Amino acid sequence: MPTYMIKLKPTATDDDIKAVKDKAVSNGGTITHEYKLIKGFAVEMPEQVTSMSFVEEHPHVEHVELDQTIKI
């Protein structure tokens, strides 16, 4: 299952973060990590989820990125 990193805007409140997490979980996701240095979290999504627009469209989400290995 693919994992996505969700970064929220610095102005996002705890309630905003919870709302985004709840949206991801209600779409079949599992929260795998909560970041402490930035407002954000990692979520593992089922293979059949082909779009993260339900999270990307949230007004407090700054960035959504597929977690992947980068080779140099």
N, C-alpha and C positions, 0 to 999 in steps of 0.2 A: 504494500500500500504506500502511495506517495506521501511524503511529509512536506508541509508548507510552513514557512516562517511568516508570521503575521506581525507587522510593526504598526503600532498605533501612534497617532500624533501626540506630541508632548502635552497637549492640552486635554487629552482624554482622561476622564475621571475613572475611579474604580468601577462605578456603575456602567460606564461606557465599555470598559474592557470586559466586564462580565457579560454584557449584552452581545458583544462580538463572539466571545467564547460560546455562549449559549446557542448562537446562530450556527456556529460550526458544528457543535455537538448534535443539534437537532437535524443537521444534514448528514449525520452518520460519522462525524469525526470523533477522534479521541485526542484530548490534549496530552502531549507527551513531554512538554517542557514549558516552564514559565521563566522568561528572562527577567533578571533583576536590574541590569544596567540600563536597559531601555524598556519602554512600555511595549511588551509584546509577548508572544508565545508561539510554540510549534504545535501543529495539529496534524495528525495522521488521518488521511481521508481514504475512503473506499475507492477502489479502482474505477468504479462506474461514475464517480464524480469527475466530470471533464471540465468544469468551470468553477472558479472560486468567486464568481461575480456576486454571489449572495453575501460575501464578506467584503470584497473590494468596493462595493457600492455604499458601505457604511460610512457616514460622514467623518468618523474619527479614525478610520483606517488610513494610514499613510502609504503602506507598501505591502504587497503579498508576493512571495517568491517561493518557487519550488526548491526544496533543499536537495542539493546534489553535489557530487564530488567534482572538484575543478582540478584539471591536470595542467601542468606547465610543460 
